């Protein structure tokens, strides 16, 4: 679990006080990775206090993080500073959260980040790392993985050392998220709940978080009575609970197939989940019906035909990426999932998209 969390509107103002005791001297900086959407945004950036050799690095979020990008960021820190940083602080959405987690891990573990894609391959604890989400739904602020696209696959570095040491949940930071992005990322949380609650890995611990996140999603995306501030507060907590639910179980079909879309086509995770989930009535009939209701209520038009011009070899690449995520399929279908999920079955589904 994340060992420390602060929640509340305006709590971002406490960042400096929270991290100050973790400073390891003048030559051990705090490195801030900040979503570049906030570049020039004085309302947010003026509250980041830099001392000594601290540094803000603005991260472009057009593409999801790659293992090569993480290796480059780590190398830049090692070449620039004589000591390891006092801490890594990620301020942004899921992409920035994952970058902050991955860099903090790779500063203390030798080799390349692609070598650690998988489960429990990390041997050394990460340096101190802090997450400050500015959008709600990904669950990246609480999960034990950092999702990276490597040379061969899209897969997380899943380990007990991955979760943040400190998270600051300030719903005010989500106030300017565009509507489409709000929906796609919120649906990432909703899909987490559906996949967790319908999975074979489900247990009472995971279920209690998943059910709470599911109820909050229904209230936010189908209700009509929440103020904007209440909806921001509740979606931030839904994201947290949804992330906790999958941390103790696993995701399923939508995530496995959206990883394929992302690896080949670069489709970002939230919208990729929506494109896939729209066609998964066979696996999650009630969840998909509710998703379509939410989509209609908020007048969201999903991209169509994203796989229509692909060659057979390209579809095969997506299928191979999806099939490599065995724990996701086992959670979704059960131990005998290979009898149900074939390449032909996935090809038919991808062609619908």
GUGU-588696 format. One record per residue (C-alpha): residue number from 1; residue in one letter; z negated, x, y negated. Coordinates in Angstrom, 3 decimals, always signed. Layout:
{n->NUM, res->a, zz->Z, xx->X, yy->Y} .
...
//
This chain:
{n->1, res->x, zz->+0.000, xx->+0.000, yy->+0.000} .
{n->2, res->x, zz->+0.312, xx->+0.915, yy->-3.659} .
{n->3, res->x, zz->-3.182, xx->+2.175, yy->-4.368} .
{n->4, res->x, zz->-3.432, xx->+1.133, yy->-8.022} .
{n->5, res->x, zz->-1.821, xx->-1.709, yy->-9.952} .
{n->6, res->x, zz->-2.259, xx->-3.081, yy->-13.455} .
{n->7, res->x, zz->-0.886, xx->-6.538, yy->-14.291} .
{n->8, res->x, zz->-0.610, xx->-8.320, yy->-17.621} .
{n->9, res->x, zz->+1.547, xx->-8.954, yy->-20.645} .
{n->10, res->x, zz->+1.445, xx->-5.862, yy->-22.848} .
{n->11, res->x, zz->-0.066, xx->-3.675, yy->-20.107} .
{n->12, res->x, zz->+2.785, xx->-1.176, yy->-20.579} .
{n->13, res->x, zz->+0.849, xx->-0.053, yy->-23.672} .
{n->14, res->x, zz->-1.780, xx->+1.441, yy->-21.333} .
{n->15, res->x, zz->+0.672, xx->+3.846, yy->-19.667} .
{n->16, res->x, zz->-0.470, xx->+6.953, yy->-21.561} .
{n->17, res->x, zz->-4.168, xx->+6.298, yy->-20.833} .
{n->18, res->x, zz->-3.434, xx->+5.638, yy->-17.152} .
{n->19, res->x, zz->-1.477, xx->+8.820, yy->-16.456} .
{n->20, res->x, zz->-3.398, xx->+11.235, yy->-18.742} .
{n->21, res->x, zz->-6.003, xx->+12.204, yy->-16.083} .
{n->22, res->x, zz->-3.160, xx->+13.214, yy->-13.748} .
{n->23, res->x, zz->-1.760, xx->+15.904, yy->-16.063} .
{n->24, res->x, zz->-1.888, xx->+19.345, yy->-14.421} .
{n->25, res->x, zz->-1.636, xx->+21.457, yy->-17.574} .
{n->26, res->x, zz->+0.916, xx->+22.263, yy->-20.288} .
{n->27, res->x, zz->+3.599, xx->+23.540, yy->-17.924} .
{n->28, res->x, zz->+3.515, xx->+20.568, yy->-15.551} .
{n->29, res->x, zz->+5.387, xx->+17.805, yy->-17.384} .
{n->30, res->x, zz->+5.651, xx->+14.104, yy->-16.845} .
{n->31, res->x, zz->+9.285, xx->+13.201, yy->-16.209} .
{n->32, res->x, zz->+10.305, xx->+9.674, yy->-17.226} .
{n->33, res->x, zz->+13.374, xx->+8.136, yy->-15.604} .
{n->34, res->x, zz->+14.350, xx->+5.198, yy->-17.816} .
{n->35, res->x, zz->+17.185, xx->+2.697, yy->-17.274} .
{n->36, res->x, zz->+19.849, xx->+3.609, yy->-19.834} .
{n->37, res->x, zz->+20.035, xx->-0.036, yy->-20.922} .
{n->38, res->x, zz->+16.906, xx->+0.856, yy->-22.962} .
{n->39, res->x, zz->+18.517, xx->+3.806, yy->-24.766} .
{n->40, res->x, zz->+17.941, xx->+3.175, yy->-28.472} .
{n->41, res->x, zz->+15.576, xx->+0.268, yy->-27.711} .
{n->42, res->x, zz->+12.698, xx->+1.207, yy->-30.008} .
{n->43, res->x, zz->+10.579, xx->-1.744, yy->-28.808} .
{n->44, res->x, zz->+10.225, xx->-0.043, yy->-25.422} .
{n->45, res->x, zz->+10.882, xx->+3.666, yy->-25.938} .
{n->46, res->x, zz->+8.478, xx->+4.044, yy->-28.878} .
{n->47, res->x, zz->+5.639, xx->+3.344, yy->-26.450} .
{n->48, res->x, zz->+6.462, xx->+6.355, yy->-24.261} .
{n->49, res->x, zz->+4.309, xx->+9.203, yy->-25.553} .
{n->50, res->x, zz->+5.657, xx->+12.706, yy->-24.831} .
{n->51, res->x, zz->+3.438, xx->+15.824, yy->-24.852} .
{n->52, res->x, zz->+4.182, xx->+19.498, yy->-24.157} .
{n->53, res->x, zz->+7.364, xx->+19.663, yy->-22.052} .
{n->54, res->x, zz->+7.476, xx->+15.993, yy->-21.014} .
{n->55, res->x, zz->+10.973, xx->+14.576, yy->-20.825} .
{n->56, res->x, zz->+12.796, xx->+11.238, yy->-20.825} .
{n->57, res->x, zz->+15.935, xx->+11.099, yy->-18.670} .
{n->58, res->x, zz->+18.084, xx->+8.009, yy->-19.156} .
{n->59, res->x, zz->+19.585, xx->+6.874, yy->-15.860} .
{n->60, res->x, zz->+22.920, xx->+5.035, yy->-15.704} .
{n->61, res->x, zz->+22.633, xx->+2.057, yy->-13.351} .
{n->62, res->x, zz->+26.302, xx->+1.137, yy->-12.867} .
{n->63, res->x, zz->+26.043, xx->+2.488, yy->-9.318} .
{n->64, res->x, zz->+23.210, xx->+2.480, yy->-6.817} .
{n->65, res->x, zz->+21.509, xx->+5.856, yy->-6.219} .
{n->66, res->x, zz->+23.203, xx->+8.414, yy->-3.997} .
{n->67, res->x, zz->+21.587, xx->+11.208, yy->-1.991} .
{n->68, res->x, zz->+23.740, xx->+13.714, yy->-3.931} .
{n->69, res->x, zz->+22.384, xx->+12.334, yy->-7.221} .
{n->70, res->x, zz->+18.773, xx->+12.720, yy->-6.032} .
{n->71, res->x, zz->+19.412, xx->+16.316, yy->-4.899} .
{n->72, res->x, zz->+20.913, xx->+17.135, yy->-8.306} .
{n->73, res->x, zz->+17.977, xx->+15.605, yy->-10.217} .
{n->74, res->x, zz->+15.500, xx->+17.564, yy->-8.087} .
{n->75, res->x, zz->+17.411, xx->+20.793, yy->-8.604} .
{n->76, res->x, zz->+17.458, xx->+20.275, yy->-12.375} .
{n->77, res->x, zz->+13.653, xx->+19.925, yy->-12.431} .
{n->78, res->x, zz->+13.140, xx->+23.008, yy->-10.247} .
{n->79, res->x, zz->+15.462, xx->+25.108, yy->-12.435} .
{n->80, res->x, zz->+14.004, xx->+23.891, yy->-15.739} .
{n->81, res->x, zz->+10.268, xx->+24.083, yy->-15.060} .
{n->82, res->x, zz->+8.040, xx->+26.817, yy->-13.690} .
{n->83, res->x, zz->+5.644, xx->+24.310, yy->-12.104} .
{n->84, res->x, zz->+6.017, xx->+21.023, yy->-10.285} .
{n->85, res->x, zz->+5.782, xx->+18.019, yy->-12.626} .
{n->86, res->x, zz->+2.441, xx->+16.293, yy->-13.052} .
{n->87, res->x, zz->+4.199, xx->+13.077, yy->-12.221} .
{n->88, res->x, zz->+7.405, xx->+11.062, yy->-12.098} .
{n->89, res->x, zz->+7.489, xx->+7.729, yy->-13.944} .
{n->90, res->x, zz->+10.275, xx->+5.229, yy->-13.269} .
{n->91, res->x, zz->+10.901, xx->+2.533, yy->-15.901} .
{n->92, res->x, zz->+13.658, xx->+0.080, yy->-14.999} .
{n->93, res->x, zz->+15.007, xx->-2.023, yy->-12.149} .
{n->94, res->x, zz->+15.317, xx->-1.300, yy->-8.451} .
{n->95, res->x, zz->+17.769, xx->+1.570, yy->-8.963} .
{n->96, res->x, zz->+15.376, xx->+3.436, yy->-11.261} .
{n->97, res->x, zz->+12.399, xx->+2.628, yy->-9.011} .
{n->98, res->x, zz->+14.238, xx->+4.134, yy->-6.045} .
{n->99, res->x, zz->+15.285, xx->+7.231, yy->-8.000} .
{n->100, res->x, zz->+11.697, xx->+7.861, yy->-9.123} .
{n->101, res->x, zz->+10.389, xx->+7.467, yy->-5.565} .
{n->102, res->x, zz->+13.099, xx->+9.664, yy->-4.053} .
{n->103, res->x, zz->+12.747, xx->+12.501, yy->-6.589} .
{n->104, res->x, zz->+8.956, xx->+12.549, yy->-6.181} .
{n->105, res->x, zz->+9.412, xx->+12.864, yy->-2.397} .
{n->106, res->x, zz->+12.118, xx->+15.525, yy->-2.496} .
{n->107, res->x, zz->+10.149, xx->+17.784, yy->-4.860} .
{n->108, res->x, zz->+7.687, xx->+18.431, yy->-2.020} .
{n->109, res->x, zz->+9.953, xx->+18.236, yy->+1.036} .
{n->110, res->x, zz->+12.569, xx->+20.898, yy->+1.819} .
{n->111, res->x, zz->+16.260, xx->+20.290, yy->+2.396} .
{n->112, res->x, zz->+18.551, xx->+17.494, yy->+1.267} .
{n->113, res->x, zz->+17.607, xx->+13.856, yy->+0.802} .
{n->114, res->x, zz->+20.239, xx->+12.708, yy->+3.336} .
{n->115, res->x, zz->+18.185, xx->+14.449, yy->+6.038} .
{n->116, res->x, zz->+15.324, xx->+12.006, yy->+5.405} .
{n->117, res->x, zz->+17.273, xx->+8.731, yy->+5.547} .
{n->118, res->x, zz->+15.516, xx->+6.781, yy->+8.276} .
{n->119, res->x, zz->+11.976, xx->+5.973, yy->+9.309} .
{n->120, res->x, zz->+8.973, xx->+8.319, yy->+8.975} .
{n->121, res->x, zz->+10.904, xx->+11.581, yy->+8.591} .
{n->122, res->x, zz->+8.993, xx->+12.698, yy->+5.465} .
{n->123, res->x, zz->+6.236, xx->+15.192, yy->+6.314} .
{n->124, res->x, zz->+4.666, xx->+16.103, yy->+2.936} .
{n->125, res->x, zz->+3.098, xx->+13.723, yy->+0.385} .
{n->126, res->x, zz->+5.149, xx->+13.100, yy->-2.763} .
{n->127, res->x, zz->+3.968, xx->+14.184, yy->-6.184} .
{n->128, res->x, zz->+2.199, xx->+11.520, yy->-8.275} .
{n->129, res->x, zz->+4.664, xx->+8.748, yy->-9.105} .
{n->130, res->x, zz->+4.408, xx->+5.593, yy->-11.192} .
{n->131, res->x, zz->+6.607, xx->+2.480, yy->-11.203} .
{n->132, res->x, zz->+7.141, xx->+0.225, yy->-14.217} .
{n->133, res->x, zz->+9.596, xx->-2.555, yy->-13.264} .
{n->134, res->x, zz->+11.617, xx->-4.138, yy->-16.078} .
{n->135, res->x, zz->+13.259, xx->-6.763, yy->-13.859} .
{n->136, res->x, zz->+11.717, xx->-8.827, yy->-11.066} .
{n->137, res->x, zz->+12.900, xx->-9.483, yy->-7.543} .
{n->138, res->x, zz->+13.785, xx->-6.223, yy->-5.824} .
{n->139, res->x, zz->+10.278, xx->-5.517, yy->-4.539} .
{n->140, res->x, zz->+11.088, xx->-1.814, yy->-5.054} .
{n->141, res->x, zz->+7.859, xx->-1.478, yy->-7.018} .
{n->142, res->x, zz->+5.826, xx->-2.131, yy->-3.869} .
{n->143, res->x, zz->+8.044, xx->-1.190, yy->-0.915} .
{n->144, res->x, zz->+7.687, xx->+1.836, yy->+1.383} .
{n->145, res->x, zz->+11.366, xx->+2.732, yy->+1.091} .
{n->146, res->x, zz->+13.803, xx->+4.177, yy->-1.416} .
{n->147, res->x, zz->+17.333, xx->+2.981, yy->-0.682} .
{n->148, res->x, zz->+20.016, xx->+5.674, yy->-1.009} .
{n->149, res->x, zz->+23.725, xx->+5.815, yy->-0.280} .
{n->150, res->x, zz->+24.382, xx->+8.997, yy->+1.673} .
{n->151, res->x, zz->+27.586, xx->+10.621, yy->+2.899} .
{n->152, res->x, zz->+27.494, xx->+8.603, yy->+6.128} .
{n->153, res->x, zz->+25.439, xx->+5.488, yy->+5.448} .
{n->154, res->x, zz->+23.292, xx->+3.483, yy->+3.087} .
{n->155, res->x, zz->+19.720, xx->+3.721, yy->+4.327} .
{n->156, res->x, zz->+16.260, xx->+4.119, yy->+2.893} .
{n->157, res->x, zz->+13.799, xx->+6.945, yy->+3.075} .
{n->158, res->x, zz->+11.121, xx->+4.830, yy->+4.747} .
{n->159, res->x, zz->+7.710, xx->+6.493, yy->+4.883} .
{n->160, res->x, zz->+4.017, xx->+6.084, yy->+4.136} .
{n->161, res->x, zz->+4.488, xx->+8.612, yy->+1.308} .
{n->162, res->x, zz->+7.198, xx->+6.597, yy->-0.466} .
{n->163, res->x, zz->+5.146, xx->+3.847, yy->-2.216} .
{n->164, res->x, zz->+4.097, xx->+4.422, yy->-5.807} .
{n->165, res->x, zz->+0.612, xx->+5.735, yy->-6.542} .
{n->166, res->x, zz->+0.415, xx->+3.455, yy->-9.575} .
{n->167, res->x, zz->+2.382, xx->+0.396, yy->-10.680} .
{n->168, res->x, zz->+2.260, xx->-1.303, yy->-14.076} .
{n->169, res->x, zz->+3.410, xx->-4.934, yy->-13.927} .
{n->170, res->x, zz->+4.132, xx->-6.099, yy->-17.487} .
{n->171, res->x, zz->+6.172, xx->-9.349, yy->-17.453} .
{n->172, res->x, zz->+7.056, xx->-8.865, yy->-21.148} .
{n->173, res->x, zz->+9.410, xx->-6.061, yy->-20.145} .
{n->174, res->x, zz->+11.682, xx->-8.575, yy->-18.371} .
{n->175, res->x, zz->+12.344, xx->-10.745, yy->-21.433} .
{n->176, res->x, zz->+15.908, xx->-9.566, yy->-22.150} .
{n->177, res->x, zz->+17.344, xx->-9.616, yy->-18.613} .
{n->178, res->x, zz->+20.762, xx->-11.396, yy->-18.656} .
{n->179, res->x, zz->+20.827, xx->-14.726, yy->-16.796} .
{n->180, res->x, zz->+23.186, xx->-13.650, yy->-13.984} .
{n->181, res->x, zz->+21.181, xx->-10.506, yy->-13.343} .
{n->182, res->x, zz->+17.934, xx->-12.527, yy->-13.410} .
{n->183, res->x, zz->+19.366, xx->-14.829, yy->-10.737} .
{n->184, res->x, zz->+20.852, xx->-12.147, yy->-8.468} .
{n->185, res->x, zz->+17.692, xx->-10.042, yy->-8.511} .
{n->186, res->x, zz->+15.447, xx->-13.084, yy->-8.122} .
{n->187, res->x, zz->+17.509, xx->-14.061, yy->-5.091} .
{n->188, res->x, zz->+16.837, xx->-10.623, yy->-3.599} .
{n->189, res->x, zz->+13.194, xx->-11.722, yy->-3.533} .
{n->190, res->x, zz->+14.076, xx->-15.148, yy->-2.105} .
{n->191, res->x, zz->+16.164, xx->-13.532, yy->+0.661} .
{n->192, res->x, zz->+13.264, xx->-11.147, yy->+1.430} .
{n->193, res->x, zz->+11.098, xx->-14.220, yy->+2.058} .
{n->194, res->x, zz->+13.641, xx->-16.022, yy->+4.250} .
{n->195, res->x, zz->+14.386, xx->-12.935, yy->+6.355} .
{n->196, res->x, zz->+10.721, xx->-12.029, yy->+6.758} .
{n->197, res->x, zz->+9.494, xx->-15.541, yy->+7.552} .
{n->198, res->x, zz->+12.265, xx->-16.154, yy->+10.099} .
{n->199, res->x, zz->+12.039, xx->-12.734, yy->+11.754} .
{n->200, res->x, zz->+10.679, xx->-11.661, yy->+15.131} .
{n->201, res->x, zz->+8.501, xx->-9.017, yy->+13.424} .
{n->202, res->x, zz->+6.516, xx->-11.683, yy->+11.565} .
{n->203, res->x, zz->+2.720, xx->-11.470, yy->+11.681} .
{n->204, res->x, zz->-0.058, xx->-13.261, yy->+9.814} .
{n->205, res->x, zz->-0.395, xx->-10.462, yy->+7.235} .
{n->206, res->x, zz->+3.305, xx->-10.442, yy->+6.380} .
{n->207, res->x, zz->+3.530, xx->-14.235, yy->+6.585} .
{n->208, res->x, zz->+0.811, xx->-14.819, yy->+3.992} .
{n->209, res->x, zz->+2.719, xx->-12.731, yy->+1.411} .
{n->210, res->x, zz->+6.105, xx->-14.196, yy->+2.364} .
{n->211, res->x, zz->+4.938, xx->-17.792, yy->+2.077} .
{n->212, res->x, zz->+3.436, xx->-17.179, yy->-1.365} .
{n->213, res->x, zz->+6.626, xx->-15.515, yy->-2.635} .
{n->214, res->x, zz->+8.724, xx->-18.347, yy->-1.160} .
{n->215, res->x, zz->+6.624, xx->-21.002, yy->-2.940} .
{n->216, res->x, zz->+6.867, xx->-19.107, yy->-6.219} .
{n->217, res->x, zz->+10.671, xx->-18.806, yy->-5.885} .
{n->218, res->x, zz->+10.974, xx->-22.565, yy->-5.323} .
{n->219, res->x, zz->+8.818, xx->-23.223, yy->-8.383} .
{n->220, res->x, zz->+10.832, xx->-20.813, yy->-10.565} .
{n->221, res->x, zz->+14.392, xx->-21.571, yy->-9.444} .
{n->222, res->x, zz->+14.162, xx->-25.306, yy->-8.619} .
{n->223, res->x, zz->+11.360, xx->-26.514, yy->-10.926} .
{n->224, res->x, zz->+11.816, xx->-27.721, yy->-14.508} .
{n->225, res->x, zz->+8.381, xx->-27.395, yy->-15.989} .
{n->226, res->x, zz->+7.608, xx->-23.664, yy->-16.395} .
{n->227, res->x, zz->+7.642, xx->-22.003, yy->-19.803} .
{n->228, res->x, zz->+9.736, xx->-18.848, yy->-20.114} .
{n->229, res->x, zz->+6.577, xx->-16.719, yy->-20.109} .
{n->230, res->x, zz->+5.109, xx->-18.446, yy->-17.044} .
{n->231, res->x, zz->+8.395, xx->-18.008, yy->-15.196} .
{n->232, res->x, zz->+8.422, xx->-14.280, yy->-16.048} .
{n->233, res->x, zz->+4.826, xx->-13.871, yy->-14.848} .
{n->234, res->x, zz->+5.422, xx->-15.780, yy->-11.633} .
{n->235, res->x, zz->+8.703, xx->-14.029, yy->-10.762} .
{n->236, res->x, zz->+7.015, xx->-10.656, yy->-11.181} .
{n->237, res->x, zz->+4.360, xx->-11.742, yy->-8.704} .
{n->238, res->x, zz->+6.966, xx->-13.257, yy->-6.358} .
{n->239, res->x, zz->+8.740, xx->-9.898, yy->-6.328} .
{n->240, res->x, zz->+5.471, xx->-8.150, yy->-5.465} .
{n->241, res->x, zz->+4.590, xx->-10.579, yy->-2.670} .
{n->242, res->x, zz->+8.132, xx->-10.598, yy->-1.267} .
{n->243, res->x, zz->+8.120, xx->-6.803, yy->-1.203} .
{n->244, res->x, zz->+4.739, xx->-6.778, yy->+0.516} .
{n->245, res->x, zz->+5.972, xx->-9.233, yy->+3.126} .
{n->246, res->x, zz->+8.875, xx->-7.017, yy->+4.200} .
{n->247, res->x, zz->+6.712, xx->-3.889, yy->+4.035} .
{n->248, res->x, zz->+4.777, xx->-5.322, yy->+6.975} .
{n->249, res->x, zz->+7.726, xx->-6.897, yy->+8.797} .
{n->250, res->x, zz->+11.410, xx->-6.247, yy->+8.048} .
{n->251, res->x, zz->+14.492, xx->-7.748, yy->+6.412} .
{n->252, res->x, zz->+17.420, xx->-9.190, yy->+8.358} .
{n->253, res->x, zz->+21.081, xx->-10.189, yy->+8.488} .
{n->254, res->x, zz->+21.766, xx->-10.466, yy->+4.746} .
{n->255, res->x, zz->+20.414, xx->-7.015, yy->+3.977} .
{n->256, res->x, zz->+22.176, xx->-5.379, yy->+6.918} .
{n->257, res->x, zz->+25.539, xx->-6.810, yy->+5.880} .
{n->258, res->x, zz->+25.063, xx->-6.261, yy->+2.135} .
{n->259, res->x, zz->+24.429, xx->-2.563, yy->+2.844} .
{n->260, res->x, zz->+27.941, xx->-2.495, yy->+4.300} .
{n->261, res->x, zz->+29.391, xx->-4.096, yy->+1.153} .
{n->262, res->x, zz->+27.488, xx->-1.671, yy->-1.039} .
{n->263, res->x, zz->+28.448, xx->+1.429, yy->+0.945} .
{n->264, res->x, zz->+32.177, xx->+0.690, yy->+0.944} .
{n->265, res->x, zz->+32.740, xx->-1.308, yy->-2.250} .
{n->266, res->x, zz->+29.833, xx->-0.216, yy->-4.445} .
{n->267, res->x, zz->+28.649, xx->-3.822, yy->-4.849} .
{n->268, res->x, zz->+25.127, xx->-3.785, yy->-6.231} .
{n->269, res->x, zz->+22.312, xx->-4.968, yy->-4.018} .
{n->270, res->x, zz->+21.263, xx->-8.247, yy->-5.678} .
{n->271, res->x, zz->+24.736, xx->-9.715, yy->-6.012} .
{n->272, res->x, zz->+25.704, xx->-8.287, yy->-2.607} .
{n->273, res->x, zz->+22.838, xx->-10.160, yy->-0.965} .
{n->274, res->x, zz->+23.994, xx->-13.367, yy->-2.664} .
{n->275, res->x, zz->+27.616, xx->-12.923, yy->-1.522} .
{n->276, res->x, zz->+26.462, xx->-12.391, yy->+2.066} .
{n->277, res->x, zz->+23.657, xx->-14.948, yy->+2.199} .
{n->278, res->x, zz->+26.044, xx->-17.698, yy->+1.037} .
{n->279, res->x, zz->+27.722, xx->-17.467, yy->+4.486} .
{n->280, res->x, zz->+24.687, xx->-17.171, yy->+6.778} .
{n->281, res->x, zz->+24.003, xx->-20.839, yy->+7.635} .
{n->282, res->x, zz->+24.133, xx->-19.938, yy->+11.322} .
{n->283, res->x, zz->+21.100, xx->-17.661, yy->+10.994} .
{n->284, res->x, zz->+19.112, xx->-19.210, yy->+8.119} .
{n->285, res->x, zz->+20.251, xx->-22.864, yy->+7.731} .
{n->286, res->x, zz->+17.363, xx->-24.110, yy->+5.563} .
{n->287, res->x, zz->+17.238, xx->-20.970, yy->+3.414} .
{n->288, res->x, zz->+20.989, xx->-21.008, yy->+2.750} .
{n->289, res->x, zz->+20.896, xx->-24.716, yy->+1.861} .
{n->290, res->x, zz->+18.147, xx->-24.041, yy->-0.678} .
{n->291, res->x, zz->+20.022, xx->-21.002, yy->-2.021} .
{n->292, res->x, zz->+23.115, xx->-23.158, yy->-2.637} .
{n->293, res->x, zz->+20.908, xx->-25.691, yy->-4.452} .
{n->294, res->x, zz->+19.483, xx->-22.928, yy->-6.672} .
{n->295, res->x, zz->+22.979, xx->-21.544, yy->-7.316} .
{n->296, res->x, zz->+24.245, xx->-24.977, yy->-8.387} .
{n->297, res->x, zz->+21.217, xx->-25.689, yy->-10.573} .
{n->298, res->x, zz->+21.687, xx->-22.461, yy->-12.544} .
{n->299, res->x, zz->+25.524, xx->-22.712, yy->-12.564} .
{n->300, res->x, zz->+26.033, xx->-19.331, yy->-10.913} .
{n->301, res->x, zz->+29.568, xx->-18.476, yy->-9.768} .
{n->302, res->x, zz->+29.626, xx->-15.779, yy->-7.116} .
{n->303, res->x, zz->+32.595, xx->-13.373, yy->-6.864} .
{n->304, res->x, zz->+35.101, xx->-14.534, yy->-4.263} .
{n->305, res->x, zz->+37.513, xx->-12.590, yy->-2.115} .
{n->306, res->x, zz->+35.698, xx->-9.256, yy->-2.336} .
{n->307, res->x, zz->+36.843, xx->-8.382, yy->+1.205} .
{n->308, res->x, zz->+40.259, xx->-10.072, yy->+1.042} .
{n->309, res->x, zz->+42.368, xx->-6.958, yy->+0.419} .
{n->310, res->x, zz->+40.584, xx->-4.589, yy->+2.782} .
{n->311, res->x, zz->+42.320, xx->-2.760, yy->+5.603} .
{n->312, res->x, zz->+40.954, xx->-3.170, yy->+9.132} .
{n->313, res->x, zz->+39.623, xx->+0.413, yy->+9.024} .
{n->314, res->x, zz->+37.645, xx->-0.379, yy->+5.860} .
{n->315, res->x, zz->+36.098, xx->-3.477, yy->+7.422} .
{n->316, res->x, zz->+35.187, xx->-1.328, yy->+10.439} .
{n->317, res->x, zz->+33.332, xx->+1.082, yy->+8.111} .
{n->318, res->x, zz->+31.234, xx->-1.817, yy->+6.761} .
{n->319, res->x, zz->+30.567, xx->-3.074, yy->+10.275} .
{n->320, res->x, zz->+29.393, xx->+0.363, yy->+11.415} .
{n->321, res->x, zz->+27.042, xx->+0.686, yy->+8.437} .
{n->322, res->x, zz->+25.597, xx->-2.770, yy->+9.135} .
{n->323, res->x, zz->+25.209, xx->-2.200, yy->+12.885} .
{n->324, res->x, zz->+23.412, xx->+1.118, yy->+12.337} .
{n->325, res->x, zz->+20.441, xx->-0.760, yy->+10.828} .
{n->326, res->x, zz->+18.930, xx->-1.625, yy->+14.198} .
{n->327, res->x, zz->+15.391, xx->-2.630, yy->+13.078} .
{n->328, res->x, zz->+16.930, xx->-5.253, yy->+10.749} .
{n->329, res->x, zz->+18.942, xx->-6.837, yy->+13.567} .
{n->330, res->x, zz->+16.001, xx->-6.719, yy->+15.955} .
{n->331, res->x, zz->+13.871, xx->-8.525, yy->+13.383} .
{n->332, res->x, zz->+16.585, xx->-11.113, yy->+12.763} .
{n->333, res->x, zz->+17.721, xx->-11.822, yy->+16.329} .
{n->334, res->x, zz->+15.256, xx->-10.186, yy->+18.740} .
{n->335, res->x, zz->+15.375, xx->-7.263, yy->+21.137} .
{n->336, res->x, zz->+18.594, xx->-8.481, yy->+22.786} .
{n->337, res->x, zz->+20.445, xx->-8.691, yy->+19.456} .
{n->338, res->x, zz->+23.363, xx->-6.575, yy->+20.729} .
{n->339, res->x, zz->+24.405, xx->-9.455, yy->+22.988} .
{n->340, res->x, zz->+24.712, xx->-11.727, yy->+19.952} .
{n->341, res->x, zz->+25.877, xx->-9.429, yy->+17.149} .
{n->342, res->x, zz->+29.263, xx->-7.913, yy->+17.955} .
{n->343, res->x, zz->+31.824, xx->-6.128, yy->+15.788} .
{n->344, res->x, zz->+34.078, xx->-9.180, yy->+16.049} .
{n->345, res->x, zz->+31.293, xx->-11.467, yy->+14.847} .
{n->346, res->x, zz->+30.644, xx->-9.299, yy->+11.793} .
{n->347, res->x, zz->+34.370, xx->-8.983, yy->+11.090} .
{n->348, res->x, zz->+34.670, xx->-12.784, yy->+11.002} .
{n->349, res->x, zz->+31.733, xx->-13.010, yy->+8.568} .
{n->350, res->x, zz->+32.996, xx->-10.230, yy->+6.274} .
{n->351, res->x, zz->+36.437, xx->-11.887, yy->+6.117} .
{n->352, res->x, zz->+34.776, xx->-15.084, yy->+4.883} .
{n->353, res->x, zz->+33.475, xx->-13.069, yy->+1.929} .
//
